[in-house]
Amino acid sequence: MEDRHPPAATSSDGPRLPRPLARLKRWLVGHHMTLMTMADTPHSIALGSAIGIFFGFTPLWSLKTLLSIAVAWICRCNKIAAAIAVTLHDVLIFAMPAIYFAEYKAGCWILLRPAPLHRVRFHFGLYDYLHWNVFVRVVWPALVGSLFLAIPSAIITYFVMRMLISRARAGQSPG
């Protein structure tokens, strides 16, 4: 009797993932390995990742990648790690509108402003950031609210990434 299932389908990895999830998994594994094998210190890679995660939560949609790389350069940490981490938010695009809206509502609450009853447009270009009215009404509350997710996430990312990279490199060292 011939077995119709290839060995990969019956491996201990579990059932096969749907194609979009399989692509996401390959992307995450590839970037994880890129971060683990960079020729830089664990501190530098972890700090770059933390900066990228921080800017990923901010509502500076058009500028977050450039800002994360610039801040990583200023802090003298790994710019590639910052770019990979900020891009992680683009992979989670399905959840980000809800997160941005929650950050906006939290920012309105912190700034003691009532949230508008009408629909708010959250798609902005670089030109829109230059209008003071748009900045004060939408971007500023969202930016303030984003700090409550961005700062703790960046701190956790720093320590987790530093631990993971240190452990991975300790296992590779001879002796």
GROMACS elastic network, one bead per residue, 0.5 to 0.9 nm:
[ bonds ]
;  ai    aj funct       b0    kb
    3     6     6  0.77082   500
    5     8     6  0.80728   500
    5     9     6  0.62635   500
    5    10     6  0.71487   500
    6     9     6  0.56248   500
    6    10     6  0.71111   500
    7    10     6  0.54039   500
    7    11     6  0.61159   500
    8    11     6  0.52124   500
    8    12     6  0.86394   500
    8    13     6  0.82306   500
    8    16     6  0.83881   500
    9    12     6  0.87980   500
    9    13     6  0.83885   500
    9    14     6  0.76449   500
    9    15     6  0.64367   500
    9    16     6  0.63515   500
   10    13     6  0.79214   500
   10    14     6  0.71430   500
   10    15     6  0.73681   500
   10    16     6  0.89352   500
   11    14     6  0.64147   500
   11    15     6  0.82070   500
   12    15     6  0.85914   500
   13    16     6  0.81615   500
   14    17     6  0.87867   500
   16    19     6  0.88196   500
   16    22     6  0.80373   500
   17    20     6  0.80410   500
   17    21     6  0.59351   500
   17    22     6  0.54156   500
   18    21     6  0.54731   500
   18    22     6  0.60338   500
   18    23     6  0.86921   500
   19    23     6  0.61034   500
   19    24     6  0.85474   500
   20    23     6  0.51789   500
   20    24     6  0.62299   500
   20    25     6  0.86409   500
   21    25     6  0.60422   500
   21    26     6  0.85577   500
   22    25     6  0.50260   500
   22    26     6  0.61822   500
   22    27     6  0.85819   500
   23    26     6  0.50837   500
   23    27     6  0.61190   500
   23    28     6  0.86077   500
   24    27     6  0.50363   500
   24    28     6  0.61388   500
   24    29     6  0.85565   500
   24    91     6  0.77725   500
   25    28     6  0.51295   500
   25    29     6  0.60377   500
   25    30     6  0.84256   500
   26    29     6  0.51441   500
   26    30     6  0.59475   500
   26    31     6  0.85340   500
   27    30     6  0.51870   500
   27    31     6  0.61878   500
   27    32     6  0.84373   500
   28    31     6  0.52531   500
   28    32     6  0.58944   500
   28    33     6  0.85118   500
   28    88     6  0.85686   500
   29    33     6  0.61207   500
   29    34     6  0.85403   500
   30    33     6  0.52204   500
   30    34     6  0.62145   500
   30    35     6  0.87851   500
   31    35     6  0.61869   500
   31    36     6  0.85318   500
   31    84     6  0.71860   500
   32    35     6  0.52151   500
   32    36     6  0.61939   500
   32    37     6  0.87069   500
   33    37     6  0.60529   500
   33    38     6  0.85413   500
   34    37     6  0.54344   500
   34    38     6  0.61915   500
   34    81     6  0.86605   500
   35    38     6  0.55669   500
   35    45     6  0.71035   500
   35    46     6  0.89537   500
   35    49     6  0.88523   500
   35    80     6  0.84490   500
   35    81     6  0.64500   500
   35    84     6  0.84914   500
   35   161     6  0.89449   500
   35   165     6  0.80374   500
   36    39     6  0.88683   500
   36    42     6  0.87572   500
   36    45     6  0.86083   500
   36   161     6  0.89000   500
   36   164     6  0.79360   500
   36   165     6  0.56291   500
   36   168     6  0.70763   500
   36   169     6  0.80799   500
   37    40     6  0.85182   500
   37   165     6  0.84177   500
   37   168     6  0.88470   500
   37   169     6  0.85245   500
   38    41     6  0.83356   500
   38    45     6  0.78617   500
   38    81     6  0.89018   500
   40    43     6  0.82889   500
   40    44     6  0.64785   500
   40    45     6  0.66396   500
   40    77     6  0.87893   500
   40    78     6  0.74637   500
   41    44     6  0.52321   500
   41    45     6  0.63868   500
   41    46     6  0.85420   500
   41    77     6  0.89070   500
   41    78     6  0.88359   500
   41   165     6  0.87991   500
   41   166     6  0.89417   500
   42    45     6  0.52660   500
   42    46     6  0.59077   500
   42    47     6  0.83724   500
   42   161     6  0.77326   500
   42   162     6  0.52893   500
   42   163     6  0.81235   500
   42   164     6  0.87078   500
   42   165     6  0.57663   500
   42   166     6  0.62203   500
   42   169     6  0.89841   500
   43    46     6  0.51584   500
   43    47     6  0.59143   500
   43    48     6  0.84313   500
   43    77     6  0.78675   500
   43   158     6  0.80826   500
   43   161     6  0.86569   500
   43   162     6  0.60874   500
   43   165     6  0.89945   500
   44    47     6  0.52231   500
   44    48     6  0.60952   500
   44    49     6  0.85737   500
   44    72     6  0.89968   500
   44    76     6  0.75345   500
   44    78     6  0.53373   500
   44    79     6  0.89589   500
   44    81     6  0.86558   500
   44   162     6  0.87570   500
   45    48     6  0.51210   500
   45    49     6  0.61463   500
   45    50     6  0.86011   500
   45    77     6  0.65853   500
   45    78     6  0.51739   500
   45    79     6  0.82752   500
   45    80     6  0.83517   500
   45    81     6  0.58023   500
   45    82     6  0.80645   500
   45   158     6  0.85964   500
   45   161     6  0.76925   500
   45   162     6  0.75452   500
   45   165     6  0.83738   500
   46    49     6  0.50564   500
   46    50     6  0.61093   500
   46    51     6  0.86221   500
   46    77     6  0.84117   500
   46    78     6  0.81134   500
   46    81     6  0.76657   500
   46    82     6  0.88482   500
   46   157     6  0.71825   500
   46   159     6  0.72217   500
   46   160     6  0.79777   500
   46   161     6  0.50860   500
   46   162     6  0.51705   500
   46   163     6  0.88095   500
   46   165     6  0.81571   500
   47    51     6  0.61480   500
   47    52     6  0.85825   500
   47    72     6  0.78434   500
   47    75     6  0.85741   500
   47    77     6  0.62899   500
   47    78     6  0.73414   500
   47    81     6  0.82908   500
   47    82     6  0.79774   500
   47   154     6  0.85211   500
   47   157     6  0.83843   500
   47   158     6  0.56661   500
   47   159     6  0.88843   500
   47   161     6  0.85135   500
   47   162     6  0.83121   500
   48    51     6  0.51466   500
   48    52     6  0.62447   500
   48    53     6  0.87096   500
   48    68     6  0.81274   500
   48    69     6  0.83006   500
   48    71     6  0.87450   500
   48    72     6  0.57256   500
   48    73     6  0.89682   500
   48    75     6  0.86295   500
   48    76     6  0.88107   500
   48    77     6  0.55001   500
   48    79     6  0.59986   500
   48    80     6  0.74825   500
   48    81     6  0.50623   500
   48    83     6  0.80994   500
   48    85     6  0.79629   500
   48   158     6  0.82935   500
   49    52     6  0.50688   500
   49    53     6  0.61973   500
   49    54     6  0.85567   500
   49    78     6  0.79008   500
   49    79     6  0.85379   500
   49    80     6  0.85204   500
   49    83     6  0.78858   500
   49    84     6  0.73996   500
   49    85     6  0.52217   500
   49    86     6  0.78553   500
   49   154     6  0.78544   500
   49   157     6  0.69031   500
   49   158     6  0.67924   500
   49   161     6  0.75838   500
   50    53     6  0.51056   500
   50    54     6  0.60699   500
   50    55     6  0.87021   500
   50    81     6  0.86102   500
   50    82     6  0.71551   500
   50    85     6  0.74822   500
   50   151     6  0.89572   500
   50   153     6  0.76622   500
   50   155     6  0.66452   500
   50   156     6  0.79733   500
   50   157     6  0.53513   500
   50   158     6  0.51105   500
   50   159     6  0.88460   500
   50   161     6  0.84555   500
   51    54     6  0.50351   500
   51    55     6  0.63074   500
   51    56     6  0.85173   500
   51    68     6  0.59618   500
   51    69     6  0.84212   500
   51    71     6  0.73839   500
   51    72     6  0.67439   500
   51    81     6  0.87239   500
   51    82     6  0.58494   500
   51    83     6  0.89935   500
   51    85     6  0.79028   500
   51    86     6  0.79867   500
   51   154     6  0.65239   500
   51   158     6  0.86215   500
   52    55     6  0.53178   500
   52    56     6  0.60322   500
   52    57     6  0.89107   500
   52    64     6  0.82286   500
   52    65     6  0.76102   500
   52    67     6  0.88173   500
   52    68     6  0.53589   500
   52    69     6  0.78255   500
   52    72     6  0.83499   500
   52    79     6  0.88326   500
   52    81     6  0.73209   500
   52    83     6  0.61108   500
   52    84     6  0.72147   500
   52    87     6  0.78504   500
   52    88     6  0.86509   500
   52   154     6  0.80225   500
   53    57     6  0.66407   500
   53    68     6  0.86524   500
   53    82     6  0.75579   500
   53    85     6  0.54119   500
   53    86     6  0.53585   500
   53    87     6  0.86187   500
   53    88     6  0.78598   500
   53    89     6  0.78378   500
   53   150     6  0.69817   500
   53   151     6  0.89082   500
   53   153     6  0.68850   500
   53   154     6  0.56696   500
   53   157     6  0.74753   500
   54    57     6  0.56793   500
   54    58     6  0.69502   500
   54    68     6  0.81801   500
   54    85     6  0.88548   500
   54    86     6  0.77811   500
   54   146     6  0.89536   500
   54   147     6  0.82174   500
   54   149     6  0.82299   500
   54   151     6  0.62759   500
   54   152     6  0.86451   500
   54   153     6  0.68684   500
   54   154     6  0.52240   500
   54   155     6  0.88221   500
   55    58     6  0.51301   500
   55    59     6  0.82369   500
   55    60     6  0.77438   500
   55    63     6  0.89666   500
   55    64     6  0.54654   500
   55    65     6  0.75113   500
   55    67     6  0.73547   500
   55    68     6  0.60248   500
   55    85     6  0.89743   500
   55    86     6  0.64193   500
   55   150     6  0.72118   500
   55   154     6  0.89598   500
   56    59     6  0.80022   500
   56    60     6  0.84211   500
   56    61     6  0.83441   500
   56    64     6  0.63984   500
   56    65     6  0.79389   500
   56    68     6  0.84486   500
   56    85     6  0.76134   500
   56    87     6  0.73971   500
   56    88     6  0.77326   500
   56    89     6  0.57122   500
   56    90     6  0.83343   500
   56   150     6  0.77502   500
   57    60     6  0.85611   500
   57    64     6  0.88081   500
   57    86     6  0.84570   500
   57    89     6  0.76452   500
   57    96     6  0.84906   500
   57    99     6  0.82034   500
   57   100     6  0.77547   500
   57   103     6  0.88600   500
   57   143     6  0.88621   500
   57   146     6  0.60368   500
   57   147     6  0.79139   500
   57   149     6  0.69197   500
   57   150     6  0.53831   500
   57   153     6  0.88250   500
   58    61     6  0.74446   500
   58    64     6  0.73379   500
   58   100     6  0.80966   500
   58   103     6  0.87801   500
   58   142     6  0.76331   500
   58   143     6  0.58717   500
   58   144     6  0.87725   500
   58   145     6  0.87198   500
   58   146     6  0.54600   500
   58   147     6  0.74109   500
   58   149     6  0.89069   500
   58   150     6  0.70460   500
   59    62     6  0.86373   500
   59    63     6  0.89873   500
   59    64     6  0.80222   500
   59   100     6  0.68923   500
   59   103     6  0.87063   500
   59   104     6  0.88844   500
   59   122     6  0.89670   500
   59   139     6  0.67769   500
   59   140     6  0.89409   500
   59   142     6  0.62470   500
   59   143     6  0.58924   500
   59   146     6  0.73121   500
   60    63     6  0.53912   500
   60    64     6  0.54317   500
   60    67     6  0.88852   500
   60   124     6  0.89981   500
   60   129     6  0.87622   500
   60   139     6  0.79404   500
   60   143     6  0.78938   500
   61    64     6  0.57253   500
   61    65     6  0.84634   500
   61   123     6  0.84378   500
   61   124     6  0.76028   500
   61   125     6  0.81547   500
   61   126     6  0.88774   500
   62    65     6  0.78585   500
   62    66     6  0.85251   500
   62   124     6  0.77055   500
   62   125     6  0.64130   500
   62   126     6  0.62884   500
   63    66     6  0.54300   500
   63    67     6  0.59171   500
   63    68     6  0.84957   500
   63   126     6  0.79480   500
   64    67     6  0.50925   500
   64    68     6  0.59860   500
   64    69     6  0.85910   500
   64    86     6  0.72689   500
   65    68     6  0.51973   500
   65    69     6  0.62773   500
   65    70     6  0.85799   500
   65    82     6  0.80708   500
   65    83     6  0.61399   500
   65    86     6  0.62133   500
   65    87     6  0.75519   500
   66    69     6  0.52588   500
   66    70     6  0.60732   500
   66    71     6  0.85902   500
   66    83     6  0.83490   500
   67    71     6  0.59902   500
   67    72     6  0.83633   500
   68    71     6  0.52384   500
   68    72     6  0.60101   500
   68    73     6  0.85077   500
   68    79     6  0.77767   500
   68    82     6  0.59112   500
   68    83     6  0.67773   500
   68    86     6  0.72510   500
   69    72     6  0.50406   500
   69    73     6  0.61004   500
   69    74     6  0.86433   500
   69    78     6  0.85118   500
   69    79     6  0.52100   500
   69    80     6  0.76978   500
   69    81     6  0.89065   500
   69    82     6  0.60515   500
   69    83     6  0.62954   500
   70    73     6  0.50398   500
   70    74     6  0.62116   500
   70    75     6  0.86228   500
   70    79     6  0.79519   500
   71    75     6  0.60506   500
   71    76     6  0.83728   500
   71    77     6  0.87230   500
   71    79     6  0.85418   500
   71    82     6  0.89233   500
   72    75     6  0.50579   500
   72    76     6  0.59303   500
   72    77     6  0.52063   500
   72    78     6  0.62884   500
   72    79     6  0.53642   500
   72    80     6  0.89229   500
   72    81     6  0.88705   500
   72    82     6  0.66568   500
   73    77     6  0.62236   500
   73    78     6  0.74581   500
   73    79     6  0.63037   500
   74    77     6  0.78661   500
   75    78     6  0.88541   500
   76    79     6  0.83256   500
   77    81     6  0.85786   500
   77    82     6  0.85626   500
   78    81     6  0.54562   500
   78    82     6  0.65556   500
   78    83     6  0.89750   500
   79    82     6  0.50097   500
   79    83     6  0.62475   500
   79    84     6  0.86748   500
   80    83     6  0.50686   500
   80    84     6  0.61516   500
   80    85     6  0.85506   500
   81    84     6  0.51288   500
   81    85     6  0.60692   500
   81    86     6  0.85739   500
   82    85     6  0.51933   500
   82    86     6  0.61330   500
   82    87     6  0.85139   500
   83    86     6  0.53018   500
   83    87     6  0.61473   500
   83    88     6  0.87819   500
   84    87     6  0.51196   500
   84    88     6  0.64507   500
   85    88     6  0.51492   500
   85    89     6  0.75315   500
   86    89     6  0.58988   500
   86    90     6  0.75998   500
   87    90     6  0.51384   500
   87    91     6  0.67891   500
   88    91     6  0.51338   500
   88    92     6  0.65938   500
   88    93     6  0.88840   500
   89    92     6  0.50017   500
   89    93     6  0.63055   500
   89    95     6  0.89135   500
   89    96     6  0.73213   500
   90    93     6  0.50017   500
   90    94     6  0.87185   500
   90    96     6  0.82515   500
   91    94     6  0.80841   500
   92    95     6  0.57942   500
   92    96     6  0.64936   500
   93    96     6  0.51472   500
   93    97     6  0.74586   500
   94    97     6  0.70635   500
   94    98     6  0.84130   500
   95    98     6  0.57492   500
   95    99     6  0.64937   500
   95   100     6  0.89050   500
   96   100     6  0.59446   500
   96   101     6  0.84206   500
   97   100     6  0.51165   500
   97   101     6  0.60771   500
   97   102     6  0.85386   500
   97   122     6  0.86321   500
   98   101     6  0.51283   500
   98   102     6  0.61308   500
   98   103     6  0.85730   500
   99   102     6  0.50869   500
   99   103     6  0.61259   500
   99   104     6  0.85831   500
   99   146     6  0.86911   500
  100   104     6  0.61244   500
  100   105     6  0.86639   500
  100   122     6  0.86195   500
  100   142     6  0.70365   500
  100   145     6  0.87479   500
  100   146     6  0.75530   500
  101   105     6  0.62097   500
  101   106     6  0.85573   500
  101   122     6  0.86060   500
  101   142     6  0.77591   500
  102   105     6  0.51083   500
  102   106     6  0.60795   500
  102   107     6  0.84845   500
  102   142     6  0.84111   500
  102   145     6  0.78335   500
  102   146     6  0.85564   500
  103   106     6  0.50466   500
  103   107     6  0.60264   500
  103   108     6  0.86035   500
  103   141     6  0.78040   500
  103   142     6  0.53093   500
  103   143     6  0.75160   500
  103   144     6  0.77306   500
  103   147     6  0.82848   500
  103   148     6  0.79768   500
  103   149     6  0.79901   500
  104   107     6  0.50418   500
  104   108     6  0.62296   500
  104   109     6  0.86457   500
  104   115     6  0.84906   500
  104   138     6  0.73783   500
  104   139     6  0.80657   500
  104   140     6  0.85343   500
  104   141     6  0.54831   500
  104   143     6  0.74482   500
  104   144     6  0.79521   500
  104   145     6  0.57564   500
  104   146     6  0.74903   500
  105   108     6  0.51039   500
  105   109     6  0.62287   500
  105   110     6  0.86690   500
  105   114     6  0.88596   500
  105   115     6  0.65383   500
  105   141     6  0.76033   500
  105   142     6  0.73816   500
  105   145     6  0.72572   500
  106   109     6  0.50166   500
  106   110     6  0.61009   500
  106   111     6  0.85387   500
  106   141     6  0.76298   500
  106   142     6  0.76285   500
  106   144     6  0.79582   500
  106   146     6  0.80859   500
  106   148     6  0.85836   500
  107   110     6  0.50430   500
  107   111     6  0.60105   500
  107   112     6  0.83448   500
  107   113     6  0.83639   500
  107   140     6  0.77248   500
  107   142     6  0.54487   500
  107   143     6  0.71269   500
  107   144     6  0.51102   500
  107   146     6  0.74882   500
  107   147     6  0.89894   500
  108   111     6  0.51954   500
  108   112     6  0.59720   500
  108   114     6  0.62482   500
  108   115     6  0.59376   500
  108   140     6  0.89397   500
  108   141     6  0.53159   500
  108   142     6  0.76886   500
  108   144     6  0.84663   500
  108   145     6  0.76087   500
  109   112     6  0.50077   500
  109   113     6  0.60502   500
  109   114     6  0.70937   500
  109   115     6  0.77988   500
  109   141     6  0.85172   500
  109   145     6  0.85298   500
  110   113     6  0.76857   500
  110   141     6  0.81335   500
  110   144     6  0.78375   500
  110   145     6  0.74467   500
  111   114     6  0.88588   500
  111   141     6  0.70537   500
  111   144     6  0.82344   500
  113   116     6  0.88007   500
  113   141     6  0.87024   500
  114   117     6  0.86052   500
  115   118     6  0.88926   500
  116   119     6  0.74566   500
  116   120     6  0.75867   500
  117   120     6  0.86978   500
  120   138     6  0.78997   500
  121   124     6  0.79058   500
  121   138     6  0.85830   500
  122   138     6  0.79758   500
  122   139     6  0.88666   500
  124   127     6  0.78292   500
  124   128     6  0.57273   500
  124   129     6  0.73169   500
  125   128     6  0.53848   500
  125   129     6  0.70042   500
  126   129     6  0.54576   500
  126   130     6  0.71677   500
  127   130     6  0.54889   500
  127   131     6  0.73355   500
  128   131     6  0.55210   500
  128   132     6  0.86548   500
  128   134     6  0.67401   500
  128   135     6  0.78629   500
  129   132     6  0.74516   500
  129   134     6  0.68390   500
  129   135     6  0.59294   500
  129   139     6  0.78115   500
  130   133     6  0.88658   500
  130   134     6  0.80735   500
  130   135     6  0.74103   500
  131   134     6  0.55419   500
  131   135     6  0.62902   500
  131   136     6  0.87649   500
  132   135     6  0.50216   500
  132   136     6  0.60405   500
  132   137     6  0.84596   500
  133   136     6  0.53061   500
  133   137     6  0.60209   500
  133   138     6  0.83549   500
  134   137     6  0.52518   500
  134   138     6  0.57236   500
  134   139     6  0.67301   500
  134   140     6  0.87159   500
  135   138     6  0.56510   500
  135   140     6  0.57421   500
  135   141     6  0.86814   500
  136   139     6  0.62846   500
  136   140     6  0.53491   500
  136   141     6  0.74511   500
  137   140     6  0.67856   500
  137   141     6  0.71267   500
  138   141     6  0.58534   500
  138   142     6  0.62860   500
  138   143     6  0.86428   500
  139   142     6  0.51665   500
  139   143     6  0.59140   500
  139   144     6  0.85819   500
  140   143     6  0.50473   500
  140   144     6  0.61625   500
  140   145     6  0.85268   500
  141   144     6  0.51799   500
  141   145     6  0.60550   500
  141   146     6  0.84559   500
  142   145     6  0.50667   500
  142   146     6  0.59290   500
  142   147     6  0.88153   500
  143   146     6  0.50608   500
  143   147     6  0.66721   500
  144   147     6  0.55927   500
  144   148     6  0.77334   500
  145   148     6  0.58775   500
  145   149     6  0.77371   500
  146   149     6  0.54973   500
  146   150     6  0.58413   500
  146   151     6  0.84035   500
  147   151     6  0.56099   500
  147   152     6  0.82796   500
  148   151     6  0.61506   500
  148   152     6  0.69510   500
  148   153     6  0.87769   500
  149   152     6  0.58793   500
  149   153     6  0.60108   500
  149   154     6  0.85044   500
  150   153     6  0.52048   500
  150   154     6  0.59477   500
  150   155     6  0.86077   500
  151   154     6  0.51632   500
  151   155     6  0.62335   500
  151   156     6  0.86646   500
  152   155     6  0.51202   500
  152   156     6  0.61258   500
  152   157     6  0.84341   500
  153   156     6  0.51919   500
  153   157     6  0.59528   500
  153   158     6  0.85448   500
  154   158     6  0.61001   500
  154   159     6  0.88170   500
  155   158     6  0.51948   500
  155   159     6  0.65474   500
  155   160     6  0.87004   500
  156   159     6  0.54262   500
  156   160     6  0.60648   500
  156   161     6  0.84041   500
  157   160     6  0.51963   500
  157   161     6  0.57916   500
  157   162     6  0.82503   500
  158   161     6  0.53795   500
  158   162     6  0.60183   500
  158   163     6  0.85424   500
  159   162     6  0.51505   500
  159   163     6  0.60816   500
  159   164     6  0.85641   500
  160   163     6  0.51599   500
  160   164     6  0.60908   500
  160   165     6  0.85796   500
  161   164     6  0.50527   500
  161   165     6  0.59924   500
  161   166     6  0.83479   500
  162   165     6  0.52970   500
  162   166     6  0.59741   500
  162   167     6  0.84745   500
  163   166     6  0.51805   500
  163   167     6  0.60531   500
  163   168     6  0.85119   500
  164   167     6  0.51987   500
  164   168     6  0.60567   500
  164   169     6  0.85747   500
  165   168     6  0.50528   500
  165   169     6  0.60853   500
  165   170     6  0.84414   500
  166   169     6  0.52179   500
  166   170     6  0.59820   500
  166   171     6  0.86579   500
  167   170     6  0.50190   500
  167   171     6  0.62870   500
  167   172     6  0.87626   500
  168   171     6  0.53847   500
  168   172     6  0.65805   500
  169   172     6  0.50041   500
  169   173     6  0.62893   500
  170   173     6  0.53961   500
  170   174     6  0.85894   500
  171   174     6  0.80800   500
